[in-house]
Amino acid sequence: MIATIFGEFKPLRRFGLPAYIALSAALLAVRFFVARPYWNSGWTKWAEFPTQINSGAKYLFSQEYKLHILGTAYDMPFPELLAYFASLGEVILPVLLVIGLFSRFAGLGLLGMTCVIQLVYPGAWALHAQWALAALTIFICGPGLFSLDAGIRKLIKA
């Protein structure tokens, strides 16, 4: 279980240390790329973090956001609860991703959020595909060398 959470993607080391450092720098850039839009969006939804979302977020989830599934638009289930947890995820998951702590979990969470966002805004698939591929890359490859996960992995092995 610990190896799954903090484990290293071994193929990244195949080409030696300089390539591993370069690939880790690229993964750091990918982590920032996928975290930024969620972070920016998340802070617009809070009246008082982490206890109260603002009325605009409640309105969006109850009135504006619709799930477009097979050509039919459906209301969001439990809109206020969903607004709270989505807003919380938009703030916490990017932080975890950027610092590289539980990165695979954070990447998977943002991948799931991206899939839901795609159902809400089906016409923006090109942008959502970029976010999804970035999150999937972190989920598969992990955060690389420049992360707290890598430090924890070293401590566990030592």
Helices and strands as residue ranges (DSSP letters): H 2-6, G 10-13, H 17-43, E 46-48, E 52-53, H 55-59, I 60-64, E 66-69, E 72-75, H 79-99, H 103-120, G 122-124, H 125-141, H 148-157
